[in-house]
Amino acid sequence: LKNGSAEQRHGARPLQPAPCSEKEDRSLPSSVTVCSLHHRRIHFSQCLRMVLPNSAMGRALSSRLLAPRKKIAACLLLLLFAVFTIVVFTSASARLQREEHMEEMIAEMQSHLQFLEAQYRGRQEDVISLQAKMFSDRGNSTPNHVTAQEAAYLAATMTPALSALLKNMTGSRAAAGIHTRNLQQLRTPFVYQLLPHLMNNPYSLKPAYHMRGGRSFSYIVVGVPTVKRDKETYLIVTLTNLISGLTPADVNDTLIVVMVGETDLEYVVNTARTIETTFPKQVENGLIEVIAPSSSYYPNFENLPVTLGDSRKRVKWRTKQNLDTIYLMAYAQSKGTFYLMLEDDVIAKKNYIQEIKKYTASTTVSNPQWLFIEYCHVGGIGKLIRSADLVHFITYVQLFYNNMPIDWLLESYLADRACTIEKAAKKCVQAKESIRPRYKTSLFQHIGLYSSLKGKIHKVKYVNSGTGPTFYPHTDNPPVHSIRTDIAEHPHHTLRKAYLGHTYFWGEKPKRGDILEFWFEKPIFLSHYTFRSGNIEHMKDRFSHTSVEVLQFRHSNYTTVGAFDEFGLAEGDLKIGLISAIRLKVNRDSSYWVLLSEIELIEYQGPEAR
């Protein structure tokens, strides 16, 4: 070997090359031969050094053969590191998910325990009340007296029409709901000193109607108050949507309570019958219940003080809405762990209960001091409250039920719980948000075009066709021989066409003193009138500062019998005798056009009319 190897220079025994076969490799110069190694201890690179000693070609070829092995080793190391990292992170993520799930389960159990503790306190109150009654009654005959009162009350409310209706419904749950003898009064968070009218009747807090479901405990109680609306009811649409949005698991731990806030028992029973007919399976398995309060639960709304500068009509509406809300809460507080506030004109997203459960559980872990959770940002819709906390809010509402609407009371309640006098407005807002978590999107949409406040129209998408009706025709109005107005009419929307029910009346900006006058063919007894202004397309084109006047038979001067309210509605009953004409008189200039979407005049059909 030329110049000797490193081992030879240092006196070591030189490596002995293996015999080579003179086989030519075309990829190498002809002077280079390929070794066939016979000794396993000699590496191929050493063989190359022996074959191509100290040559540049040998070093290059050796590097080319070693490079892939290094790359493969590096790739294997990287692959092993990646697999190890994935395993570690997957294990940590799975452990974290298990921990979060356990925390949510613990938070849910705590909510259940709070609910059970509230029920236990309620039972203690019942025991104390019973003990006090036992010591005070001393064996008198109060139970028999109460039964007689109940019988008298039922007889007073059972009209012939209602008796006939119930007879035709024999055997149904809706018919059985009228018998509430064994139903206890609501366990009362009600304070008689705050609602003194409740003391006028011992059954003021006992439901007048209850279509039972039989469920004693649910995860969520969905409260749906409903009343008789002016033009259209959305209750069945709402219930259909709420039920279709439930998963099979949700059906078993959800309770929907419909509270009919009407004292007309015939209307209540008809509503319950419609619900049972539409949802027979859900009524049978206890998913839906229907309840209605006694008429003595409500005060005399005509005696309410007017507050906040509102009209008496609005004061009566918001006061009744507050009383309906807390009555439903008082009934629902013993039925489930959570209470969800809704209205009778909403639709919900699919699987809304599942989303509520997940977000409520995670929020209870991260923010256990929450007061209520918002699943909709509109008014009193979609507010979730712990049932154990309902008693506090019910008591709070009783303090201010005549002062402000329910959505304002929710905000006021939050402020009183989270803010102090020293806190600045910005800090107060932050404090309220800390106990009022909001879901990322709204789970509920308001669909009611017509408010439960008669005459008010909401700016919402109409549930059926995207728009609401522009007018309400009445083709049976009394015959007239003359119709006239001082207001310039739209050629396609004249007052005569509106009176005949063909379209709505639309006129240019009225001036003070302008009139719309209807002369009957002969004097008539008019029992009721309705003039509705504005519609869904022209909500600002309403009559305001306009009076309703009638001309009595053989009189020369008109008599004022009513006026348009803040929502552009004028309606009323008449007991004034024969009249020859009725008119609308504008008492102030208007900046808008005016539109009459409904004209309805109802004749009295009694013996005097003949």
NUGU-517945 format. One record per residue (C-alpha): residue number from 1; residue in one letter; x, y, z. Coordinates in Angstrom, 3 decimals, m for minus. Example, Ala and Ser with C-alpha at 12.3 -4.5 7.8 and 13.67 -1.06 7.14 Angstrom:
BEGIN
   kefi   timar         px         py         pz
      1       A     12.300     m4.500      7.800
      2       S     13.670     m1.060      7.140
END
This chain:
BEGIN
   kefi   timar         px         py         pz
      1       L      0.000      0.000      0.000
      2       K      1.275      3.405     m1.086
      3       N      2.880      5.416      1.779
      4       G      1.320      2.917      4.259
      5       S     m1.808      3.212      6.303
      6       A     m2.205      4.982      9.628
      7       E     m1.886      1.712     11.449
      8       Q      1.437      0.995      9.749
      9       R      2.815      4.406     10.598
     10       H      2.154      3.747     14.245
     11       G      3.453      0.208     14.235
     12       A      0.096     m1.507     14.365
     13       R     m0.610     m4.633     12.464
     14       P     m1.850     m3.692      9.047
     15       L     m5.283     m4.768      7.860
     16       Q     m5.155     m7.559      5.344
     17       P     m7.258     m6.986      2.330
     18       A     m9.457     m9.799      1.181
     19       P     m8.837    m11.383     m2.147
     20       C    m10.432     m9.403     m4.892
     21       S    m12.223    m10.640     m7.898
     22       E    m11.311     m8.825    m11.046
     23       K    m14.941     m7.906    m11.873
     24       E    m15.305     m4.600    m13.628
     25       D    m17.803     m1.963    m12.416
     26       R    m18.909      0.417    m15.139
     27       S    m19.724      3.162    m12.661
     28       L    m16.039      3.359    m11.564
     29       P    m12.814      3.897    m13.444
     30       S    m11.356      0.782    m14.976
     31       S     m8.466      0.867    m12.549
     32       V    m10.800      0.392     m9.614
     33       T    m12.012     m3.077     m8.649
     34       V    m14.822     m4.024     m6.330
     35       C    m13.994     m5.941     m3.215
     36       S    m15.877     m8.999     m2.137
     37       L    m15.537     m8.989      1.643
     38       H    m14.919    m12.353      3.244
     39       H    m14.190    m11.015      6.729
     40       R    m17.197     m9.522      8.527
     41       R    m14.973     m7.398     10.797
     42       I    m13.738     m5.289      7.881
     43       H    m16.093     m2.374      7.079
     44       F    m16.785     m1.571      3.469
     45       S    m15.355      1.937      3.868
     46       Q    m12.072      0.466      5.119
     47       C    m12.001     m1.704      2.081
     48       L    m12.409      1.346     m0.098
     49       R     m9.541      3.078      1.702
     50       M     m7.390      0.102      1.060
     51       V     m8.419     m0.033     m2.575
     52       L     m8.267      3.745     m3.146
     53       P     m5.687      4.963     m0.608
     54       N     m5.394      8.718     m0.084
     55       S     m7.321      9.428     m3.231
     56       A     m9.993     12.122     m3.539
     57       M    m12.232      9.653     m5.319
     58       G    m12.088      7.267     m2.386
     59       R    m12.988      9.891      0.134
     60       A    m15.894     11.124     m2.004
     61       L    m17.247      7.646     m2.599
     62       S    m16.980      6.841      1.116
     63       S    m18.914     10.010      2.029
     64       R    m21.617      9.212     m0.549
     65       L    m22.181      5.774      0.941
     66       L    m22.215      7.002      4.569
     67       A    m24.575      9.990      4.008
     68       P    m27.828      7.949      3.497
     69       R    m27.245      6.014      6.696
     70       K    m26.858      9.242      8.673
     71       K    m30.016     10.666      7.109
     72       I    m31.958      7.517      7.909
     73       A    m30.732      7.594     11.499
     74       A    m31.668     11.270     11.840
     75       C    m35.132     10.608     10.395
     76       L    m35.638      7.731     12.793
     77       L    m34.691      9.965     15.704
     78       L    m37.060     12.685     14.556
     79       L    m39.855     10.155     14.074
     80       L    m39.323      8.724     17.539
     81       F    m39.336     12.228     19.043
     82       A    m42.558     13.132     17.205
     83       V    m44.274      9.924     18.331
     84       F    m43.145     10.519     21.911
     85       T    m44.401     14.128     21.804
     86       I    m47.789     13.075     20.389
     87       V    m48.178     10.388     23.022
     88       V    m47.306     12.813     25.814
     89       F    m49.631     15.559     24.592
     90       T    m52.471     13.141     23.845
     91       S    m52.201     11.671     27.292
     92       A    m52.117     15.149     28.871
     93       S    m55.081     16.333     26.768
     94       A    m57.139     13.260     27.654
     95       R    m56.292     13.732     31.321
     96       L    m57.235     17.427     31.093
     97       Q    m60.556     16.583     29.429
     98       R    m61.308     14.039     32.132
     99       E    m60.513     16.597     34.808
    100       E    m62.711     19.238     33.144
    101       H    m65.541     16.726     32.827
    102       M    m65.202     15.794     36.491
    103       E    m65.236     19.476     37.470
    104       E    m68.407     20.022     35.434
    105       M    m70.033     16.992     37.040
    106       I    m69.122     18.272     40.498
    107       A    m70.525     21.729     39.637
    108       E    m73.730     20.113     38.362
    109       M    m74.043     18.075     41.560
    110       Q    m73.586     21.256     43.578
    111       S    m76.456     22.870     41.646
    112       H    m78.634     19.844     42.348
    113       L    m77.720     20.021     46.036
    114       Q    m78.629     23.719     46.152
    115       F    m81.997     22.868     44.614
    116       L    m82.600     20.068     47.149
    117       E    m81.558     22.338     49.997
    118       A    m84.095     24.942     48.845
    119       Q    m86.768     22.234     48.746
    120       Y    m85.836     21.150     52.251
    121       R    m86.179     24.715     53.513
    122       G    m89.567     24.878     51.854
    123       R    m90.702     21.718     53.624
    124       Q    m89.500     23.179     56.901
    125       E    m91.675     26.238     56.244
    126       D    m94.636     23.944     55.583
    127       V    m94.060     22.110     58.870
    128       I    m93.786     25.347     60.813
    129       S    m96.962     26.700     59.180
    130       L    m98.804     23.459     59.941
    131       Q    m97.673     23.525     63.563
    132       A    m98.813     27.125     63.917
    133       K   m102.172     26.254     62.390
    134       M   m102.644     23.251     64.672
    135       F   m102.030     25.358     67.770
    136       S   m104.221     28.220     66.593
    137       D   m107.214     26.304     65.192
    138       R   m107.717     24.043     68.243
    139       G   m110.054     21.736     66.474
    140       N   m112.357     24.213     64.753
    141       S   m114.134     23.365     61.510
    142       T   m111.994     25.439     59.183
    143       P   m111.411     22.581     56.689
    144       N   m115.154     22.164     56.119
    145       H   m115.538     25.921     55.786
    146       V   m112.715     25.998     53.234
    147       T   m114.349     23.242     51.218
    148       A   m117.605     25.191     51.110
    149       Q   m115.731     28.286     49.950
    150       E   m114.038     26.277     47.259
    151       A   m117.350     24.870     46.059
    152       A   m118.861     28.357     45.943
    153       Y   m115.861     29.679     44.024
    154       L   m116.025     26.856     41.488
    155       A   m119.770     27.363     41.035
    156       A   m119.239     31.073     40.435
    157       T   m116.612     30.481     37.740
    158       M   m118.370     27.568     35.999
    159       T   m120.368     29.269     33.255
    160       P   m122.901     27.292     31.189
    161       A   m120.627     27.494     28.153
    162       L   m117.698     26.169     30.183
    163       S   m119.842     23.325     31.618
    164       A   m120.898     22.295     28.113
    165       L   m117.288     22.474     26.916
    166       L   m116.066     20.263     29.766
    167       K   m118.871     17.766     29.141
    168       N   m117.679     17.334     25.556
    169       M   m114.091     16.845     26.776
    170       T   m114.840     14.152     29.364
    171       G   m111.892     11.812     29.918
    172       S   m109.184     14.170     28.662
    173       R   m106.399     15.651     30.744
    174       A   m107.480     19.113     29.680
    175       A   m110.926     18.519     31.247
    176       A   m109.422     17.096     34.449
    177       G   m107.341     20.228     34.922
    178       I   m110.366     22.139     36.202
    179       H   m110.484     20.065     39.403
    180       T   m107.838     21.523     41.714
    181       R   m109.257     20.425     45.082
    182       N   m106.190     18.382     46.003
    183       L   m103.741     20.893     44.601
    184       Q   m101.858     22.841     47.220
    185       Q   m101.371     26.565     47.083
    186       L    m98.035     27.739     45.756
    187       R    m95.462     27.509     48.506
    188       T    m95.200     31.150     49.034
    189       P    m92.270     33.405     48.479
    190       F    m95.148     35.893     48.207
    191       V    m95.334     38.559     50.881
    192       Y    m98.903     39.543     51.680
    193       Q    m97.824     42.962     52.941
    194       L    m96.348     43.712     49.503
    195       L    m99.353     42.292     47.628
    196       P   m102.188     43.021     50.052
    197       H   m104.906     42.122     47.519
    198       L   m103.920     38.463     47.973
    199       M   m105.528     38.532     51.412
    200       N   m108.966     39.167     49.919
    201       N   m109.360     35.494     49.026
    202       P   m107.862     32.443     50.756
    203       Y   m107.444     30.804     47.332
    204       S   m105.663     33.700     45.671
    205       L   m102.458     31.665     45.306
    206       K   m104.142     28.392     44.394
    207       P   m104.198     27.677     40.640
    208       A   m107.642     27.847     39.085
    209       Y   m106.555     25.324     36.474
    210       H   m103.804     22.710     36.258
    211       M   m103.282     20.116     33.530
    212       R   m100.834     17.882     35.354
    213       G    m97.792     16.219     33.885
    214       G    m96.692     14.075     36.797
    215       R    m92.980     14.918     36.710
    216       S    m91.560     15.766     40.098
    217       F    m87.978     16.566     39.134
    218       S    m86.346     17.816     35.928
    219       Y    m83.001     19.290     35.009
    220       I    m84.502     22.367     33.318
    221       V    m87.982     23.830     33.658
    222       V    m88.917     25.939     30.636
    223       G    m91.450     28.613     31.612
    224       V    m93.743     29.840     28.817
    225       P    m96.290     32.484     29.922
    226       T    m99.042     33.174     27.418
    227       V   m102.008     35.534     27.136
    228       K   m104.763     36.225     24.637
    229       R   m103.178     38.308     21.880
    230       D   m104.817     40.944     19.762
    231       K   m104.559     39.440     16.290
    232       E   m102.516     36.270     16.254
    233       T   m101.299     33.588     18.644
    234       Y    m97.824     32.079     18.386
    235       L    m98.050     29.556     21.251
    236       I    m98.397     26.392     19.147
    237       V    m95.591     27.505     16.822
    238       T    m93.377     28.123     19.847
    239       L    m94.175     24.781     21.500
    240       T    m93.675     22.894     18.230
    241       N    m90.253     24.441     17.813
    242       L    m89.223     23.886     21.437
    243       I    m90.225     20.213     21.315
    244       S    m88.594     19.515     17.940
    245       G    m85.333     21.000     19.235
    246       L    m85.051     18.424     22.038
    247       T    m82.929     15.286     21.849
    248       P    m84.395     12.013     23.232
    249       A    m82.287     12.484     26.373
    250       D    m83.575     16.052     26.790
    251       V    m87.201     14.921     26.618
    252       N    m86.771     12.907     29.809
    253       D    m85.230     15.653     31.964
    254       T    m87.011     18.772     30.655
    255       L    m90.367     20.179     31.734
    256       I    m92.284     22.813     29.736
    257       V    m94.827     24.718     31.836
    258       V    m97.340     26.861     29.961
    259       M    m98.874     29.491     32.232
    260       V   m102.089     30.959     30.781
    261       G   m102.363     34.434     32.285
    262       E   m106.112     34.787     31.745
    263       T   m109.009     34.630     34.204
    264       D   m111.480     33.468     31.542
    265       L   m111.588     29.749     32.355
    266       E   m113.248     28.922     29.064
    267       Y   m110.281     30.413     27.201
    268       V   m107.873     28.568     29.527
    269       V   m109.560     25.197     28.969
    270       N   m109.674     25.742     25.197
    271       T   m105.962     26.559     25.218
    272       A   m105.197     23.386     27.194
    273       R   m107.363     21.330     24.849
    274       T   m105.506     22.724     21.813
    275       I   m102.178     21.818     23.425
    276       E   m103.330     18.295     24.303
    277       T   m104.761     17.748     20.811
    278       T   m101.614     19.029     19.111
    279       F    m99.099     17.296     21.403
    280       P   m100.860     14.197     22.828
    281       K    m97.663     12.196     23.360
    282       Q    m95.858     15.075     25.110
    283       V    m98.829     15.729     27.409
    284       E    m99.146     12.019     28.207
    285       N    m95.472     11.562     29.126
    286       G    m95.470     14.713     31.269
    287       L    m93.274     16.941     29.107
    288       I    m95.939     19.695     28.994
    289       E    m98.041     21.088     31.825
    290       V   m100.607     23.890     31.744
    291       I   m101.413     26.114     34.706
    292       A   m103.574     29.205     35.243
    293       P   m103.924     31.467     38.300
    294       S   m107.082     32.376     40.146
    295       S   m108.744     35.674     39.239
    296       S   m108.174     36.821     42.827
    297       Y   m104.413     36.608     42.223
    298       Y   m104.576     39.866     40.262
    299       P   m105.267     43.285     41.789
    300       N   m107.703     45.833     40.444
    301       F   m105.573     47.213     37.614
    302       E   m107.695     50.361     37.361
    303       N   m106.480     51.441     40.809
    304       L   m102.762     51.138     40.033
    305       P   m100.692     54.320     40.368
    306       V    m99.222     55.527     37.086
    307       T    m95.396     55.538     37.154
    308       L    m92.463     56.384     34.858
    309       G    m94.680     58.716     32.849
    310       D    m96.260     55.757     31.054
    311       S    m99.851     55.562     29.943
    312       R   m102.307     53.672     32.143
    313       K   m102.593     51.043     29.435
    314       R    m98.852     50.323     29.531
    315       V    m98.767     50.383     33.341
    316       K   m101.526     47.763     33.496
    317       W    m99.769     45.598     30.898
    318       R    m96.314     45.618     32.488
    319       T    m97.732     45.089     36.004
    320       K    m99.674     42.038     34.892
    321       Q    m96.637     40.720     33.024
    322       N    m94.568     40.973     36.213
    323       L    m97.212     39.152     38.246
    324       D    m97.468     36.410     35.612
    325       T    m93.689     36.005     35.601
    326       I    m93.315     35.490     39.345
    327       Y    m96.396     33.232     39.551
    328       L    m94.847     30.902     36.980
    329       M    m91.496     31.057     38.780
    330       A    m93.139     30.235     42.118
    331       Y    m94.735     27.140     40.607
    332       A    m91.573     26.036     38.760
    333       Q    m89.114     26.491     41.633
    334       S    m89.866     23.021     43.021
    335       K    m89.902     21.256     39.646
    336       G    m86.274     21.349     38.501
    337       T    m82.700     22.442     39.111
    338       F    m82.747     25.338     36.631
    339       Y    m85.460     27.654     35.336
    340       L    m85.382     29.054     31.782
    341       M    m87.393     32.214     31.070
    342       L    m89.093     32.272     27.679
    343       E    m92.128     33.871     26.029
    344       D    m94.882     32.442     23.855
    345       D    m93.565     33.944     20.609
    346       V    m90.029     32.582     20.207
    347       I    m88.245     29.879     18.247
    348       A    m85.127     28.033     19.403
    349       K    m82.034     26.649     17.714
    350       K    m81.715     22.902     17.251
    351       N    m80.375     21.056     20.324
    352       Y    m80.706     24.221     22.411
    353       I    m80.982     22.280     25.685
    354       Q    m77.736     20.422     24.968
    355       E    m75.920     23.713     24.382
    356       I    m77.424     25.161     27.556
    357       K    m76.303     22.148     29.590
    358       K    m72.731     22.260     28.292
    359       Y    m72.260     26.003     28.700
    360       T    m73.932     26.086     32.108
    361       A    m71.689     23.291     33.385
    362       S    m68.468     24.925     32.139
    363       T    m69.554     28.363     33.387
    364       T    m70.379     27.004     36.835
    365       V    m66.801     25.685     37.049
    366       S    m65.131     28.916     35.897
    367       N    m67.612     31.349     37.473
    368       P    m69.602     29.658     40.260
    369       Q    m71.052     32.987     41.487
    370       W    m73.148     33.648     38.370
    371       L    m76.641     34.956     39.024
    372       F    m78.234     34.186     35.687
    373       I    m76.934     33.218     32.240
    374       E    m78.126     34.940     29.096
    375       Y    m78.926     32.686     26.151
    376       C    m80.759     35.495     24.357
    377       H    m80.078     39.228     24.544
    378       V    m83.703     40.361     24.057
    379       G    m85.758     41.407     27.097
    380       G    m86.670     38.596     29.457
    381       I    m86.118     35.815     26.905
    382       G    m83.540     33.060     27.399
    383       K    m82.488     33.884     30.963
    384       L    m81.384     30.806     32.952
    385       I    m81.655     31.017     36.748
    386       R    m80.941     28.459     39.439
    387       S    m84.231     27.350     40.955
    388       A    m82.720     27.808     44.393
    389       D    m82.225     31.525     43.598
    390       L    m85.753     32.134     42.313
    391       V    m87.112     32.988     45.745
    392       H    m84.821     36.037     45.927
    393       F    m85.861     37.375     42.538
    394       I    m89.559     36.710     43.202
    395       T    m89.356     38.716     46.415
    396       Y    m87.477     41.505     44.633
    397       V    m90.113     41.780     41.906
    398       Q    m92.849     42.120     44.526
    399       L    m91.151     45.263     45.790
    400       F    m91.208     46.969     42.371
    401       Y    m93.800     45.075     40.307
    402       N    m95.738     48.296     39.629
    403       N    m92.669     50.422     38.884
    404       M    m90.967     48.949     35.811
    405       P    m91.180     46.105     33.253
    406       I    m89.604     42.704     33.864
    407       D    m86.487     43.257     31.727
    408       W    m85.734     46.452     33.659
    409       L    m86.251     44.592     36.922
    410       L    m83.683     41.998     35.826
    411       E    m81.118     44.737     35.231
    412       S    m82.001     46.474     38.496
    413       Y    m81.698     43.195     40.393
    414       L    m78.242     42.628     38.902
    415       A    m77.125     46.136     39.809
    416       D    m78.303     45.790     43.405
    417       R    m76.456     42.485     43.728
    418       A    m73.200     43.550     42.058
    419       C    m72.795     47.303     42.535
    420       T    m72.276     49.620     45.470
    421       I    m72.916     53.329     45.790
    422       E    m69.185     54.023     45.574
    423       K    m68.683     52.127     42.314
    424       A    m68.356     54.153     39.131
    425       A    m70.700     53.380     36.261
    426       K    m68.004     51.575     34.261
    427       K    m67.019     49.379     37.190
    428       C    m70.678     48.679     37.900
    429       V    m71.160     47.437     34.343
    430       Q    m68.111     45.199     34.685
    431       A    m69.384     43.852     38.002
    432       K    m72.780     43.045     36.476
    433       E    m71.181     41.253     33.547
    434       S    m69.184     39.093     35.954
    435       I    m72.362     37.582     37.410
    436       R    m74.308     37.616     34.141
    437       P    m72.374     35.416     31.671
    438       R    m73.550     35.591     28.061
    439       Y    m73.590     32.732     25.606
    440       K    m71.620     33.388     22.409
    441       T    m74.742     33.475     20.216
    442       S    m78.447     33.829     20.850
    443       L    m80.249     30.472     21.098
    444       F    m83.702     32.047     20.763
    445       Q    m85.330     34.382     18.258
    446       H    m88.335     36.601     18.901
    447       I    m90.956     36.022     16.175
    448       G    m94.080     37.744     17.514
    449       L    m95.277     40.480     15.194
    450       Y    m98.039     41.552     17.567
    451       S    m97.115     42.254     21.168
    452       S    m99.168     41.071     24.106
    453       L    m99.583     44.817     24.688
    454       K   m102.584     45.433     22.481
    455       G   m101.863     47.642     19.486
    456       K    m98.069     47.368     19.669
    457       I    m96.245     45.908     16.658
    458       H    m92.738     44.428     16.937
    459       K    m90.078     44.973     14.300
    460       V    m89.424     41.272     13.735
    461       K    m89.419     38.848     10.852
    462       Y    m92.839     37.317     10.431
    463       V    m92.682     33.589     11.148
    464       N    m94.877     32.389      8.281
    465       S    m94.011     34.386      5.185
    466       G    m91.376     36.950      6.098
    467       T    m93.909     39.802      6.321
    468       G    m97.143     40.449      8.155
    469       P   m100.556     41.385      6.770
    470       T   m100.849     45.013      5.740
    471       F   m104.548     45.339      6.647
    472       Y   m107.400     43.466      8.336
    473       P   m110.594     43.496      6.284
    474       H   m114.117     43.641      7.734
    475       T   m116.734     43.256      5.049
    476       D   m119.687     43.233      7.460
    477       N   m119.452     46.832      8.671
    478       P   m122.842     48.618      8.853
    479       P   m124.052     50.060      5.511
    480       V   m123.201     53.727      4.992
    481       H   m124.577     56.265      2.570
    482       S   m121.708     58.706      2.864
    483       I   m117.967     58.609      3.619
    484       R   m115.809     61.724      3.450
    485       T   m112.411     62.988      4.604
    486       D   m110.371     66.197      4.419
    487       I   m107.111     64.258      4.096
    488       A   m105.666     63.822      0.594
    489       E   m106.014     60.119     m0.219
    490       H   m103.685     57.774     m2.071
    491       P   m105.592     56.825     m5.261
    492       H   m105.262     53.079     m4.588
    493       H   m105.949     53.296     m0.838
    494       T   m109.077     55.394     m0.361
    495       L   m111.161     55.566      2.802
    496       R   m114.190     53.950      1.115
    497       K   m112.103     50.964     m0.055
    498       A   m110.730     50.562      3.451
    499       Y   m114.231     50.644      5.009
    500       L   m115.432     47.952      2.589
    501       G   m112.434     45.742      3.462
    502       H   m110.652     45.942      0.091
    503       T   m107.415     47.568      1.260
    504       Y   m106.091     50.029      3.833
    505       F   m106.595     53.796      3.893
    506       W   m103.473     55.864      3.252
    507       G   m103.496     59.675      3.303
    508       E   m101.068     62.563      3.279
    509       K    m99.970     64.418      6.408
    510       P   m103.154     65.446      8.243
    511       K   m103.681     68.902      9.676
    512       R   m105.459     69.977     12.810
    513       G   m109.213     69.868     12.272
    514       D   m109.144     67.230      9.508
    515       I   m111.839     64.567      9.830
    516       L   m112.742     61.084      8.557
    517       E   m116.528     60.741      8.708
    518       F   m118.883     57.775      8.244
    519       W   m122.667     58.386      7.868
    520       F   m124.877     55.332      8.284
    521       E   m127.835     54.574      6.012
    522       K   m130.075     54.590      9.107
    523       P   m129.431     55.236     12.819
    524       I   m127.921     52.166     14.536
    525       F   m126.992     50.889     17.968
    526       L   m123.193     50.550     17.879
    527       S   m121.732     48.215     20.521
    528       H   m118.018     48.299     19.646
    529       Y   m115.579     50.150     17.397
    530       T   m111.954     49.487     16.371
    531       F   m109.696     51.800     14.369
    532       R   m106.142     50.497     13.934
    533       S   m103.522     52.718     12.315
    534       G   m100.128     51.858     10.830
    535       N    m98.998     48.470      9.586
    536       I    m95.863     46.360      9.358
    537       E    m94.657     48.226      6.255
    538       H    m95.487     51.736      7.495
    539       M    m95.179     51.599     11.263
    540       K    m94.820     55.372     11.702
    541       D    m97.914     56.240      9.682
    542       R   m100.182     56.209     12.719
    543       F   m102.892     58.471     14.047
    544       S   m101.996     60.360     17.214
    545       H   m103.768     63.205     18.993
    546       T   m106.922     62.066     17.220
    547       S   m110.292     61.562     18.901
    548       V   m113.244     59.279     18.111
    549       E   m116.612     61.054     18.091
    550       V   m120.198     59.924     17.494
    551       L   m123.310     61.851     16.478
    552       Q   m126.344     60.678     18.402
    553       F   m129.679     60.424     16.624
    554       R   m131.499     63.790     16.532
    555       H   m128.490     65.594     17.981
    556       S   m126.518     68.359     16.308
    557       N   m123.207     68.069     18.171
    558       Y   m120.705     65.225     18.217
    559       T   m119.777     63.460     21.473
    560       T   m116.209     62.292     22.104
    561       V   m116.130     58.593     23.082
    562       G   m112.436     57.703     22.721
    563       A   m109.024     58.506     21.268
    564       F   m106.024     56.846     19.640
    565       D   m103.424     55.576     22.094
    566       E    m99.632     55.667     21.879
    567       F    m99.646     52.663     19.525
    568       G   m102.128     54.139     17.080
    569       L   m105.113     52.077     18.248
    570       A   m108.563     53.345     19.131
    571       E   m111.194     50.888     20.360
    572       G   m114.002     50.806     22.842
    573       D   m117.499     49.686     23.766
    574       L   m120.474     51.957     23.283
    575       K   m123.707     52.213     25.268
    576       I   m124.954     55.535     24.010
    577       G   m128.143     54.740     22.107
    578       L   m128.877     55.311     18.431
    579       I   m126.172     57.081     16.447
    580       S   m126.261     58.560     12.969
    581       A   m122.527     58.922     12.290
    582       I   m119.054     58.251     13.663
    583       R   m115.897     60.192     12.836
    584       L   m112.203     60.644     13.592
    585       K   m111.044     64.189     14.312
    586       V   m107.363     65.200     14.118
    587       N   m106.420     67.574     16.928
    588       R   m102.772     68.273     15.988
    589       D   m100.722     68.516     12.791
    590       S    m98.799     65.377     11.858
    591       S    m95.327     65.054     10.295
    592       Y    m96.175     61.664      8.795
    593       W    m98.749     60.227      6.452
    594       V   m101.548     58.308      8.178
    595       L   m102.748     54.776      7.508
    596       L   m105.816     52.876      8.735
    597       S   m105.151     49.128      8.551
    598       E   m108.408     48.126     10.259
    599       I   m111.900     49.595     10.527
    600       E   m114.415     47.500     12.456
    601       L   m117.854     48.668     13.639
    602       I   m120.082     46.122     15.419
    603       E   m123.804     46.663     15.770
    604       Y   m125.642     45.791     18.952
    605       Q   m127.903     42.777     18.392
    606       G   m130.045     43.042     21.546
    607       P   m133.799     43.574     21.704
    608       E   m133.392     47.367     21.653
    609       A   m131.865     47.128     18.178
    610       R   m135.063     45.563     16.850
END
